[in-house]
Amino acid sequence: MDNPVFDRIKTEIADHPVMLYMKGTAQFPQCGFSARVVQILTHLQVPFNTVNVLEEPEIREGIKQFSNWPTVPQLYVKGEFVGGSDIVTEMFQSGELHTLLTEKGVPHQTKE
């Protein structure tokens, strides 16, 4: 069955090495969880693209079905679903996010 929303999500994830589905924009996050993920990615100097799910209700619902994950934000790195705010925060604090970005060849600020 063709699903245009899933097709769009697949294309966005394929076209952008780091893709964040969030509430608001990177410049103006509209929820604390989205703001936290943006803050972490910005701190690491990771180039990333975003989709504001508040402006696109079909993507807001579609991304939850696509990933089988009930909440937004959702972070994808090189096509792989990483997780939401809590998981990204834990991975950042433990160093796992650095490792993932390095393994996937994503440019970022390395640990000092």
TIVO-2410 file (N, C-alpha, C; in nm, 3 decimals):
# residues 112
REC num residu      c1      c2      c3 atome chaine
REC   1      M   0.083  -0.118   0.000     N      A
REC   1      M   0.000   0.000   0.000    CA      A
REC   1      M   0.088   0.125   0.000     C      A
REC   2      D   0.057   0.217  -0.089     N      A
REC   2      D   0.132   0.342  -0.097    CA      A
REC   2      D   0.094   0.435   0.017     C      A
REC   3      N   0.193   0.490   0.083     N      A
REC   3      N   0.168   0.587   0.189    CA      A
REC   3      N   0.255   0.710   0.159     C      A
REC   4      P   0.194   0.817   0.106     N      A
REC   4      P   0.273   0.935   0.068    CA      A
REC   4      P   0.347   0.998   0.185     C      A
REC   5      V   0.290   0.991   0.305     N      A
REC   5      V   0.357   1.047   0.422    CA      A
REC   5      V   0.483   0.967   0.453     C      A
REC   6      F   0.472   0.833   0.453     N      A
REC   6      F   0.589   0.749   0.477    CA      A
REC   6      F   0.693   0.770   0.368     C      A
REC   7      D   0.648   0.784   0.243     N      A
REC   7      D   0.741   0.807   0.132    CA      A
REC   7      D   0.819   0.936   0.155     C      A
REC   8      R   0.749   1.040   0.198     N      A
REC   8      R   0.817   1.168   0.225    CA      A
REC   8      R   0.917   1.153   0.339     C      A
REC   9      I   0.877   1.087   0.446     N      A
REC   9      I   0.967   1.067   0.561    CA      A
REC   9      I   1.090   0.989   0.517     C      A
REC  10      K   1.071   0.881   0.442     N      A
REC  10      K   1.185   0.801   0.393    CA      A
REC  10      K   1.280   0.887   0.311     C      A
REC  11      T   1.225   0.973   0.224     N      A
REC  11      T   1.307   1.060   0.140    CA      A
REC  11      T   1.385   1.159   0.226     C      A
REC  12      E   1.318   1.222   0.323     N      A
REC  12      E   1.385   1.320   0.409    CA      A
REC  12      E   1.497   1.254   0.489     C      A
REC  13      I   1.471   1.136   0.541     N      A
REC  13      I   1.572   1.065   0.620    CA      A
REC  13      I   1.689   1.024   0.532     C      A
REC  14      A   1.660   0.986   0.408     N      A
REC  14      A   1.766   0.945   0.314    CA      A
REC  14      A   1.848   1.065   0.267     C      A
REC  15      D   1.782   1.179   0.249     N      A
REC  15      D   1.848   1.297   0.192    CA      A
REC  15      D   1.929   1.377   0.294     C      A
REC  16      H   1.899   1.362   0.421     N      A
REC  16      H   1.964   1.443   0.525    CA      A
REC  16      H   2.030   1.351   0.627     C      A
REC  17      P   2.162   1.359   0.641     N      A
REC  17      P   2.232   1.269   0.735    CA      A
REC  17      P   2.179   1.277   0.878     C      A
REC  18      V   2.140   1.397   0.923     N      A
REC  18      V   2.082   1.413   1.057    CA      A
REC  18      V   1.949   1.486   1.041     C      A
REC  19      M   1.842   1.416   1.075     N      A
REC  19      M   1.707   1.466   1.054    CA      A
REC  19      M   1.633   1.466   1.187     C      A
REC  20      L   1.575   1.580   1.224     N      A
REC  20      L   1.503   1.591   1.350    CA      A
REC  20      L   1.360   1.634   1.323     C      A
REC  21      Y   1.267   1.550   1.363     N      A
REC  21      Y   1.125   1.584   1.360    CA      A
REC  21      Y   1.092   1.641   1.497     C      A
REC  22      M   1.045   1.766   1.498     N      A
REC  22      M   1.033   1.837   1.626    CA      A
REC  22      M   0.912   1.930   1.626     C      A
REC  23      K   0.881   1.980   1.745     N      A
REC  23      K   0.777   2.082   1.759    CA      A
REC  23      K   0.846   2.218   1.754     C      A
REC  24      G   0.814   2.296   1.649     N      A
REC  24      G   0.879   2.424   1.629    CA      A
REC  24      G   0.996   2.410   1.532     C      A
REC  25      T   1.085   2.508   1.537     N      A
REC  25      T   1.202   2.509   1.449    CA      A
REC  25      T   1.328   2.512   1.534     C      A
REC  26      A   1.441   2.489   1.472     N      A
REC  26      A   1.568   2.493   1.546    CA      A
REC  26      A   1.589   2.631   1.608     C      A
REC  27      Q   1.544   2.737   1.537     N      A
REC  27      Q   1.559   2.873   1.589    CA      A
REC  27      Q   1.456   2.903   1.699     C      A
REC  28      F   1.340   2.836   1.691     N      A
REC  28      F   1.232   2.864   1.786    CA      A
REC  28      F   1.159   2.735   1.822     C      A
REC  29      P   1.225   2.649   1.903     N      A
REC  29      P   1.159   2.525   1.945    CA      A
REC  29      P   1.033   2.558   2.026     C      A
REC  30      Q   0.929   2.477   2.010     N      A
REC  30      Q   0.804   2.505   2.079    CA      A
REC  30      Q   0.769   2.400   2.183     C      A
REC  31      C   0.868   2.325   2.228     N      A
REC  31      C   0.851   2.241   2.346    CA      A
REC  31      C   0.990   2.215   2.404     C      A
REC  32      G   0.993   2.192   2.533     N      A
REC  32      G   1.121   2.174   2.602    CA      A
REC  32      G   1.200   2.055   2.552     C      A
REC  33      F   1.130   1.948   2.515     N      A
REC  33      F   1.199   1.827   2.470    CA      A
REC  33      F   1.267   1.852   2.335     C      A
REC  34      S   1.195   1.919   2.245     N      A
REC  34      S   1.255   1.953   2.116    CA      A
REC  34      S   1.373   2.048   2.137     C      A
REC  35      A   1.356   2.146   2.226     N      A
REC  35      A   1.463   2.242   2.254    CA      A
REC  35      A   1.588   2.172   2.306     C      A
REC  36      R   1.571   2.069   2.389     N      A
REC  36      R   1.686   1.998   2.444    CA      A
REC  36      R   1.765   1.927   2.335     C      A
REC  37      V   1.696   1.862   2.241     N      A
REC  37      V   1.766   1.791   2.134    CA      A
REC  37      V   1.838   1.892   2.044     C      A
REC  38      V   1.773   2.004   2.012     N      A
REC  38      V   1.837   2.109   1.931    CA      A
REC  38      V   1.961   2.161   2.004     C      A
REC  39      Q   1.950   2.181   2.135     N      A
REC  39      Q   2.062   2.231   2.213    CA      A
REC  39      Q   2.181   2.134   2.208     C      A
REC  40      I   2.154   2.006   2.220     N      A
REC  40      I   2.261   1.905   2.215    CA      A
REC  40      I   2.326   1.903   2.077     C      A
REC  41      L   2.245   1.900   1.971     N      A
REC  41      L   2.301   1.897   1.835    CA      A
REC  41      L   2.381   2.024   1.806     C      A
REC  42      T   2.330   2.138   1.852     N      A
REC  42      T   2.399   2.265   1.831    CA      A
REC  42      T   2.530   2.267   1.909     C      A
REC  43      H   2.527   2.218   2.032     N      A
REC  43      H   2.648   2.211   2.115    CA      A
REC  43      H   2.756   2.126   2.047     C      A
REC  44      L   2.712   2.018   1.985     N      A
REC  44      L   2.806   1.928   1.916    CA      A
REC  44      L   2.842   1.977   1.776     C      A
REC  45      Q   2.784   2.089   1.736     N      A
REC  45      Q   2.807   2.147   1.604    CA      A
REC  45      Q   2.772   2.050   1.491     C      A
REC  46      V   2.665   1.976   1.511     N      A
REC  46      V   2.617   1.879   1.411    CA      A
REC  46      V   2.528   1.953   1.312     C      A
REC  47      P   2.558   1.944   1.181     N      A
REC  47      P   2.464   2.001   1.084    CA      A
REC  47      P   2.338   1.913   1.078     C      A
REC  48      F   2.220   1.974   1.094     N      A
REC  48      F   2.099   1.893   1.094    CA      A
REC  48      F   1.984   1.968   1.028     C      A
REC  49      N   1.887   1.891   0.980     N      A
REC  49      N   1.765   1.945   0.920    CA      A
REC  49      N   1.649   1.913   1.013     C      A
REC  50      T   1.546   1.997   1.006     N      A
REC  50      T   1.430   1.976   1.091    CA      A
REC  50      T   1.301   1.983   1.010     C      A
REC  51      V   1.198   1.919   1.064     N      A
REC  51      V   1.061   1.936   1.016    CA      A
REC  51      V   0.979   1.975   1.138     C      A
REC  52      N   0.903   2.083   1.123     N      A
REC  52      N   0.815   2.131   1.231    CA      A
REC  52      N   0.683   2.056   1.219     C      A
REC  53      V   0.661   1.959   1.308     N      A
REC  53      V   0.539   1.877   1.300    CA      A
REC  53      V   0.414   1.955   1.339     C      A
REC  54      L   0.431   2.070   1.406     N      A
REC  54      L   0.314   2.151   1.442    CA      A
REC  54      L   0.250   2.213   1.318     C      A
REC  55      E   0.331   2.236   1.214     N      A
REC  55      E   0.279   2.293   1.090    CA      A
REC  55      E   0.226   2.186   0.995     C      A
REC  56      E   0.256   2.060   1.025     N      A
REC  56      E   0.218   1.952   0.934    CA      A
REC  56      E   0.159   1.834   1.012     C      A
REC  57      P   0.028   1.841   1.041     N      A
REC  57      P  -0.036   1.737   1.123    CA      A
REC  57      P  -0.019   1.596   1.065     C      A
REC  58      E  -0.015   1.582   0.933     N      A
REC  58      E  -0.001   1.449   0.873    CA      A
REC  58      E   0.138   1.392   0.901     C      A
REC  59      I   0.239   1.478   0.907     N      A
REC  59      I   0.374   1.432   0.942    CA      A
REC  59      I   0.380   1.403   1.093     C      A
REC  60      R   0.313   1.485   1.171     N      A
REC  60      R   0.313   1.466   1.318    CA      A
REC  60      R   0.261   1.327   1.353     C      A
REC  61      E   0.153   1.285   1.287     N      A
REC  61      E   0.098   1.151   1.312    CA      A
REC  61      E   0.179   1.044   1.239     C      A
REC  62      G   0.218   1.077   1.116     N      A
REC  62      G   0.289   0.979   1.032    CA      A
REC  62      G   0.423   0.936   1.089     C      A
REC  63      I   0.497   1.032   1.148     N      A
REC  63      I   0.630   0.997   1.200    CA      A
REC  63      I   0.618   0.902   1.319     C      A
REC  64      K   0.510   0.916   1.397     N      A
REC  64      K   0.489   0.826   1.512    CA      A
REC  64      K   0.462   0.683   1.463     C      A
REC  65      Q   0.384   0.673   1.356     N      A
REC  65      Q   0.355   0.541   1.300    CA      A
REC  65      Q   0.479   0.483   1.231     C      A
REC  66      F   0.550   0.570   1.159     N      A
REC  66      F   0.669   0.528   1.084    CA      A
REC  66      F   0.773   0.464   1.176     C      A
REC  67      S   0.798   0.529   1.289     N      A
REC  67      S   0.903   0.483   1.381    CA      A
REC  67      S   0.850   0.389   1.488     C      A
REC  68      N   0.716   0.382   1.499     N      A
REC  68      N   0.654   0.309   1.609    CA      A
REC  68      N   0.700   0.365   1.743     C      A
REC  69      W   0.709   0.498   1.747     N      A
REC  69      W   0.752   0.571   1.867    CA      A
REC  69      W   0.646   0.678   1.893     C      A
REC  70      P   0.591   0.686   2.015     N      A
REC  70      P   0.471   0.766   2.037    CA      A
REC  70      P   0.491   0.917   2.050     C      A
REC  71      T   0.614   0.962   2.060     N      A
REC  71      T   0.635   1.104   2.090    CA      A
REC  71      T   0.727   1.172   1.990     C      A
REC  72      V   0.722   1.304   1.991     N      A
REC  72      V   0.811   1.390   1.915    CA      A
REC  72      V   0.883   1.475   2.018     C      A
REC  73      P   1.012   1.503   2.004     N      A
REC  73      P   1.095   1.493   1.885    CA      A
REC  73      P   1.144   1.351   1.857     C      A
REC  74      Q   1.185   1.333   1.732     N      A
REC  74      Q   1.247   1.208   1.690    CA      A
REC  74      Q   1.371   1.241   1.608     C      A
REC  75      L   1.482   1.178   1.645     N      A
REC  75      L   1.609   1.203   1.577    CA      A
REC  75      L   1.648   1.082   1.494     C      A
REC  76      Y   1.689   1.111   1.370     N      A
REC  76      Y   1.741   1.008   1.280    CA      A
REC  76      Y   1.882   1.047   1.239     C      A
REC  77      V   1.973   0.950   1.243     N      A
REC  77      V   2.110   0.972   1.199    CA      A
REC  77      V   2.141   0.870   1.090     C      A
REC  78      K   2.173   0.919   0.972     N      A
REC  78      K   2.204   0.835   0.856    CA      A
REC  78      K   2.097   0.727   0.836     C      A
REC  79      G   1.972   0.769   0.844     N      A
REC  79      G   1.860   0.680   0.817    CA      A
REC  79      G   1.816   0.594   0.934     C      A
REC  80      E   1.889   0.599   1.044     N      A
REC  80      E   1.859   0.514   1.159    CA      A
REC  80      E   1.789   0.595   1.268     C      A
REC  81      F   1.677   0.542   1.317     N      A
REC  81      F   1.606   0.608   1.427    CA      A
REC  81      F   1.690   0.597   1.554     C      A
REC  82      V   1.721   0.711   1.613     N      A
REC  82      V   1.802   0.714   1.735    CA      A
REC  82      V   1.711   0.714   1.857     C      A
REC  83      G   1.613   0.804   1.859     N      A
REC  83      G   1.521   0.810   1.972    CA      A
REC  83      G   1.468   0.950   1.993     C      A
REC  84      G   1.406   0.968   2.107     N      A
REC  84      G   1.351   1.097   2.145    CA      A
REC  84      G   1.443   1.171   2.239     C      A
REC  85      S   1.388   1.271   2.303     N      A
REC  85      S   1.467   1.362   2.387    CA      A
REC  85      S   1.542   1.290   2.499     C      A
REC  86      D   1.474   1.203   2.573     N      A
REC  86      D   1.539   1.135   2.686    CA      A
REC  86      D   1.655   1.047   2.640     C      A
REC  87      I   1.633   0.973   2.532     N      A
REC  87      I   1.738   0.883   2.481    CA      A
REC  87      I   1.856   0.964   2.428     C      A
REC  88      V   1.827   1.069   2.351     N      A
REC  88      V   1.935   1.153   2.298    CA      A
REC  88      V   2.014   1.217   2.412     C      A
REC  89      T   1.944   1.264   2.515     N      A
REC  89      T   2.011   1.325   2.631    CA      A
REC  89      T   2.101   1.224   2.701     C      A
REC  90      E   2.049   1.104   2.726     N      A
REC  90      E   2.129   0.999   2.791    CA      A
REC  90      E   2.250   0.962   2.706     C      A
REC  91      M   2.229   0.950   2.574     N      A
REC  91      M   2.340   0.915   2.485    CA      A
REC  91      M   2.446   1.025   2.484     C      A
REC  92      F   2.402   1.150   2.488     N      A
REC  92      F   2.495   1.263   2.492    CA      A
REC  92      F   2.577   1.258   2.621     C      A
REC  93      Q   2.509   1.238   2.733     N      A
REC  93      Q   2.577   1.239   2.863    CA      A
REC  93      Q   2.675   1.122   2.878     C      A
REC  94      S   2.641   1.008   2.819     N      A
REC  94      S   2.727   0.890   2.833    CA      A
REC  94      S   2.838   0.884   2.728     C      A
REC  95      G   2.829   0.971   2.627     N      A
REC  95      G   2.929   0.967   2.520    CA      A
REC  95      G   2.887   0.881   2.401     C      A
REC  96      E   2.775   0.808   2.416     N      A
REC  96      E   2.729   0.721   2.306    CA      A
REC  96      E   2.694   0.800   2.181     C      A
REC  97      L   2.642   0.922   2.199     N      A
REC  97      L   2.605   1.002   2.083    CA      A
REC  97      L   2.729   1.040   2.002     C      A
REC  98      H   2.837   1.077   2.069     N      A
REC  98      H   2.965   1.104   2.001    CA      A
REC  98      H   3.007   0.982   1.919     C      A
REC  99      T   3.000   0.865   1.982     N      A
REC  99      T   3.041   0.741   1.916    CA      A
REC  99      T   2.956   0.715   1.793     C      A
REC 100      L   2.824   0.729   1.807     N      A
REC 100      L   2.733   0.706   1.695    CA      A
REC 100      L   2.764   0.802   1.580     C      A
REC 101      L   2.779   0.930   1.610     N      A
REC 101      L   2.808   1.029   1.506    CA      A
REC 101      L   2.941   0.998   1.437     C      A
REC 102      T   3.041   0.959   1.515     N      A
REC 102      T   3.172   0.924   1.458    CA      A
REC 102      T   3.160   0.801   1.368     C      A
REC 103      E   3.092   0.697   1.418     N      A
REC 103      E   3.077   0.573   1.339    CA      A
REC 103      E   3.002   0.598   1.209     C      A
REC 104      K   2.903   0.689   1.213     N      A
REC 104      K   2.821   0.717   1.095    CA      A
REC 104      K   2.887   0.820   1.003     C      A
REC 105      G   3.001   0.874   1.045     N      A
REC 105      G   3.070   0.972   0.963    CA      A
REC 105      G   3.005   1.109   0.957     C      A
REC 106      V   2.934   1.144   1.064     N      A
REC 106      V   2.867   1.274   1.070    CA      A
REC 106      V   2.962   1.375   1.135     C      A
REC 107      P   2.986   1.488   1.068     N      A
REC 107      P   3.074   1.589   1.128    CA      A
REC 107      P   3.015   1.642   1.258     C      A
REC 108      H   3.100   1.655   1.358     N      A
REC 108      H   3.056   1.708   1.487    CA      A
REC 108      H   3.178   1.749   1.570     C      A
REC 109      Q   3.151   1.824   1.674     N      A
REC 109      Q   3.255   1.866   1.768    CA      A
REC 109      Q   3.295   1.744   1.850     C      A
REC 110      T   3.421   1.711   1.847     N      A
REC 110      T   3.464   1.595   1.926    CA      A
REC 110      T   3.493   1.639   2.070     C      A
REC 111      K   3.496   1.541   2.155     N      A
REC 111      K   3.522   1.570   2.297    CA      A
REC 111      K   3.662   1.628   2.312     C      A
REC 112      E   3.674   1.720   2.406     N      A
REC 112      E   3.805   1.780   2.432    CA      A
REC 112      E   3.882   1.698   2.532     C      A
***
